[in-house]
Amino acid sequence: MKSPCRYKMDFYIRIQGMAMLMEFIYQNPALSPQERTNNLLSLMTLEEKVGQMMQISYNTLSAEEAEDWASNKKAGSFLHVLGKKAEHLQELALSTRLGIPIIFGIDAIHGHGLMNGSTIFPSQLGMSCSWNPELLEKAGRVTAREAAADGIHWTFSPVLCIGRDLRWGRINETFGEDSYLIGVLASAIIKGYQGKSLSDADSILACAKHYLGYGESTGGKDAYDTEVTCRKIREVFLPPFKKAIEAGCATFMTGYQSIDGTPMAINKKLLYDILKQELGFKGFVVTDYNNTGSLVTLQMVSPDLDDASKKTVEAGNDMIMATNDFYESAIRLVKSGLLSESLIDEAAGRILSIKFSSGLFDVKKKSGYASRSVISCKEHLQVNMELTRQSIVLLKNDKNILPLNKSTNIKKLAVIGPNADNLKAQLGDWTFFTHPDPNPEAVPAFEYYTMLRGISERSRLKGIETVYHKGCDILDDENQNIEDAVSAAAACDAIIAVIGDCVEQNGEFKDRANLDLSGAQQKLLKALKALGKPLIAVLVNGKPLCVPWLQKNADAVVESFNSGILGGKAVAELLYGDFVPSGKLTVSFPYHSGQIPVYYNQLSGWHSPKYMDLAERNALYPFGFGLSYTKYQYSNLVLSSAVCGKEDTVAVQVDITNTGEYAGTEIVQLYINDKVSSVMTPEKELKGFERVSLKAGETKTVTMSLQISALAIVTPDERYVVEPGEFEIMVGPDSKASSLLKKTLTVC
Ligand code: BGC
């Protein structure tokens, strides 16, 4: 028989066991992320919960300071640290009381480009010109695999800003100017990043940014106020973010902008009421870099950091990027009763829940990283090659000068210009050359093709000799040797002029007032033109430039934007006709900087829709435009029904015939116009597109479905309403009115 003392002991052991079990519920992978989060939160101190809300910028600290954040303040996240250093911080975090893993984030924007040696794709703007969601999903997968192999769990991508004011320095980071297309492409890349399951070892979290209206800042100036209205927000800016939520995007980032005087980081209506309540976003929101601190130091809406921290949390931010003093501030605010601890619980809870669902607490992701052998592997190279080919847009091809040597007989080719041998200009922003700290001297640890390398190698295979001269600098007017460039070109049969802009003219803090070709580039081009030889211009640039001279004077114009490490190879293949170009612009080109904005889906004016001192009314190259080596003819536009109800879906059918001599892929575009509506609507809006491959001489019928709900307007009181009446349904190869077939649809 047990003594009373023994019973007491048993009882005590049982209670302790239960307590242990209770405590470690969050460690049990069989439970749901929400159950695990609730348990973990119940065990955490206020300090630990605020710690989870901290995102620490690694490269601003000493190693000891970083360790302190990992072990003592238990920061939830670090940005811009990978490999062994990240592994070390993770070990420290896992050996703390509750062992909550750190989530490591990085700007893997067009590939895992901050890591020298990884696959670098064309910029977002470049890749968007492929209009190919399947390929973008693959690019997202490649990026995820390579970043995960470096211990990264999270990319701050994609950018869903709308690239309409071309003066803005970050146009290169956008998917262009159209809200619908941005949503489709963003969903695809998000799926690629996040893979089949967030908890797979090679999946990383996506981050839809910058929520919201950042690209629309007044005057195209970065980090500035915008005056967009709530109606416009719902009509234009919110839809891509809605699509990101539907695609399961785990995180959102705010931005540096303010809307009508309210800094985005404290815009409760947009962050909490709309994003979290109305749209039901379940992931977490991270501020942009030091958004909270800027409320005090730059935007002047808070007298001190306590006020700024309180407003940031109350507006609906969950994680605070790079405002390290937020930690003490938030703790102080809660302890003094000025900030409700329930808001801290909600923020930390959202972060923890994502950590659970992304497998961070579980063996698969905890026990080491995926193999680094995936980085720049052959399979990834192939995806990059295909995406790069599809990203290039042929803008002019007079008398079919391209492909080279079909109608010409070139024996010696001049490759001239400041971007011919300029890897940095070709890669653009967000690579190890520029971030986290600029390192322009870095030596690339991968094989790459500048335009010069690509063109010379391809020419050699064809028995064509190439000569190269830089000609001039992009920024420095004085640094030029046009005479020598011209004499090099004079000895050749044709000239490839590689011009554009450079990385110093793109990115944060790099807005431009003047989008003409800078430096002595225009002078160089004129001197080359005077030689009277075929002149083919290849543009290497972050964003549209004003190039009417090229359209008038060059025999061909090829737009490659920032085409990544394989750009030179793909452009050379295009020049020689190894593939038939299919890319189409996702952003319109102006004739003149003063004409900006020139996006296709504006409300048209009703006095003079043009400037009196500019001959042209429209864009130089409009949205959706791109040539091919073959020709397509559109015919027989048919709607499955000419009259329909608001809940219906209409099938829009059109025949496309390849009337040229090459097989090719055409991007068929579907636009609509609401003929009469209670608020004004654009002349046309993209509502669908389809890629169709056709052999020479072949005809295919393409069918696109149009949901009538997509025809909704936004009323002044912010409701989405489909108004009965007539709509014009337009299908064609680009957004030019003259290119489109039209049919009328009546909605009852
Ligand atoms: C940019 C973000 C980026 C963050 C972290 C900010 O300056 O606006 O797009 O994700 O830095 O690098």
Residues whose N, C-alpha, C, O or C-beta is under 5 A from the ligand:
A	BS01	BGC	D107 F156 D288 Y289
